[in-house]
């Protein structure tokens, strides 16, 4: 046996070396540290930009109300809300002549008529060739927005020279109005201005 080992010493040593190396590799693989676990935080949720909160509006309420005054109301308030803020209508208020559902804008004036009140006459400028641009004359009756001149249109509440000229230009470009509500198609005339003039205009 010893003779055989002596003859094959090199081979035996080589086999022992292989076995030792294999054992070392196996041990090294077993004790190899596991790969670290990386936890990624989710991306931050964008914060929505704050929206501007509209401020309160102030309107003047006069006429047949218990406490005529300038009242402060929240945005989107109606004429009905303004009347309540002014103490409510008096017993002789003619509420059928105002639009309680009208949405108010800052700076508006609401006059509540009493039963039997006559409509406030609106002077209408009459521009004629004979007048030569002199003093405006007061006309009776409603204004026909299809035939009125710019000077005549200026007498309507809230209509100045620039708006009057826009009405004339809109009429020339688009043809005559078929309903008084169409005057709101003219740039610069919104619901508030229309509400103030709707009883004073006609289309014919």
C-alpha positions in Angstrom: 0.0 0.0 0.0 2.8 2.3 1.0 4.6 1.5 -2.3 1.5 2.4 -4.3 1.2 5.7 -2.4 4.8 6.4 -3.1 4.4 5.7 -6.8 1.2 7.8 -7.1 2.1 10.6 -4.6 1.7 13.3 -7.2 -1.7 12.0 -8.3 -2.9 11.8 -4.7 -1.8 15.2 -3.9 -3.5 16.6 -6.9 -6.8 14.9 -6.0 -6.5 16.2 -2.4 -5.8 19.7 -3.8 -8.9 19.6 -6.0 -11.1 18.4 -3.1 -9.8 21.1 -0.9 -10.4 23.8 -3.5 -13.8 22.5 -4.3 -14.7 22.6 -0.6 -13.4 26.2 -0.2 -15.5 27.3 -3.2 -18.6 25.7 -1.8 -18.1 27.3 1.5 -17.4 30.7 -0.1 -20.6 30.5 -2.1 -22.7 29.6 1.0 -21.4 32.6 3.0 -21.6 35.1 0.1 -23.7 38.0 1.4 -27.1 38.5 -0.3 -27.5 41.5 -2.5 -28.9 44.5 -0.6 -32.6 45.3 -1.1 -33.1 48.8 -2.4 -36.4 50.5 -1.5 -37.3 53.4 -3.7 -39.6 56.0 -2.4 -42.5 56.9 -4.6 -42.3 60.2 -6.5 -43.8 63.1 -4.5 -47.4 64.0 -5.5 -47.5 67.5 -7.0 -49.4 70.0 -4.8 -52.1 71.7 -6.8 -51.7 75.4 -7.2 -54.0 77.4 -4.9 -56.9 79.1 -6.7 -57.8 82.6 -6.0 -60.9 83.0 -3.9 -63.1 85.8 -5.2 -63.8 88.5 -2.7 -67.1 89.8 -1.6 -69.2 92.2 -3.7 -70.8 95.5 -2.7 -74.1 96.7 -4.2 -76.3 99.7 -3.5 -79.9 98.9 -2.8 -82.5 101.7 -2.8 -86.2 102.3 -3.4 -88.9 100.2 -1.7 -86.7 98.4 0.8 -86.7 98.7 4.6 -83.0 99.7 5.0 -81.6 101.3 1.8 -77.8 101.1 1.9 -74.7 99.6 0.4 -74.6 95.9 1.3 -71.8 93.4 1.2 -72.6 90.0 -0.3 -70.7 86.8 -1.3 -69.7 86.2 -4.9 -72.6 84.8 -7.0 -75.3 86.5 -4.9 -78.6 87.3 -6.5 -80.9 90.4 -6.4 -83.1 88.5 -3.9 -80.1 88.2 -1.5 -79.4 91.9 -1.8 -83.0 92.7 -0.9 -82.8 90.5 2.2 -79.5 92.2 3.2 -81.3 95.6 3.0 -84.0 94.5 5.4 -86.4 93.1 2.8 -88.8 94.8 0.5 -91.5 97.2 1.9 -95.2 96.2 1.7 -95.7 98.4 -1.4 -92.6 97.1 -3.3 -93.4 96.0 -6.9 -91.2 92.9 -7.2 -92.6 91.9 -10.5 -90.7 94.7 -12.2 -87.2 93.5 -11.1 -85.4 90.2 -11.8 -84.9 88.5 -8.4 -82.7 85.8 -10.0 -80.2 88.2 -11.6 -76.6 87.5 -10.5 -75.0 90.6 -9.1 -71.7 92.1 -10.0 -69.6 94.4 -7.7 -70.7 98.0 -7.8 -74.3 97.5 -9.1 -77.2 99.7 -8.1 -80.5 97.9 -7.4 -83.6 100.2 -7.2 -86.7 98.5 -6.1 -89.8 100.3 -7.5 -93.0 100.7 -5.5 -96.4 99.9 -6.9 -97.6 102.8 -9.0 -94.2 104.3 -9.6 -93.8 105.7 -13.1 -90.7 104.5 -15.0 -87.9 107.0 -14.8 -87.8 108.9 -18.1 -84.6 108.3 -20.0 -83.4 111.2 -22.2 -82.5 110.0 -25.6 -80.2 112.1 -27.8 -81.6 112.9 -31.3 -78.9 113.6 -33.8 -80.5 115.3 -36.8 -79.0 117.2 -39.7 -80.9 120.3 -38.7 -79.5 120.3 -35.1 -76.0 120.2 -36.4 -74.8 118.3 -33.3 -76.5 120.8 -30.9 -78.2 120.0 -27.6 -79.7 116.5 -27.4 -83.4 116.2 -27.4 -85.5 113.9 -25.2 -87.5 111.3 -27.0 -90.5 109.5 -25.6 -91.0 105.7 -26.0 -88.5 102.9 -26.3 -85.4 103.0 -28.5 -85.4 100.8 -31.6 -81.9 99.3 -31.5 -82.2 98.5 -35.2 -82.6 102.1 -36.4 -81.3 104.3 -33.5 -78.2 106.4 -34.2 -75.1 106.1 -32.1 -76.1 109.4 -30.4 -79.6 108.0 -29.5 -78.1 104.8 -28.2 -75.8 106.7 -25.8 -78.9 107.7 -23.8 -79.5 104.1 -22.7 -78.1 103.3 -19.2 -74.6 102.1 -19.3 -74.0 103.0 -23.0 -71.3 105.5 -23.7 -70.0 106.7 -27.1 -67.7 103.6 -27.6 -70.4 101.1 -26.9 -73.0 102.9 -29.0 -70.6 102.8 -31.9 -70.0 99.1 -31.4 -73.8 98.5 -31.5 -74.0 100.3 -34.8 -71.0 98.5 -36.2 -72.4 95.1 -35.1 -75.7 95.9 -36.7 -74.1 96.8 -40.0 -71.9 93.7 -40.0 -74.5 91.1 -38.9 -77.8 92.6 -39.9 -80.7 93.9 -37.7 -81.4 92.4 -34.3 -84.3 90.0 -34.2 -84.6 90.0 -30.4 -83.5 92.5 -27.8 -81.5 89.9 -26.0 -79.1 89.8 -29.0 -77.7 93.2 -28.0 -75.6 91.2 -25.5 -73.7 89.8 -28.4 -72.0 93.2 -28.7 -68.7 93.3 -26.9 -69.0 95.1 -23.6 -72.7 94.5 -23.0 -73.3 91.8 -20.4 -76.3 90.7 -18.3 -76.1 93.6 -15.9 -76.2 96.3 -18.7 -78.9 94.4 -20.5 -81.0 94.2 -17.3 -80.8 97.9 -16.9 -81.9 98.7 -20.5 -84.2 95.8 -21.5 -87.4 97.8 -20.6 -86.2 100.7 -22.8 -85.3 98.9 -26.1 -87.3 97.2 -28.9 -86.5 95.7 -32.2 -88.8 96.5 -35.2 
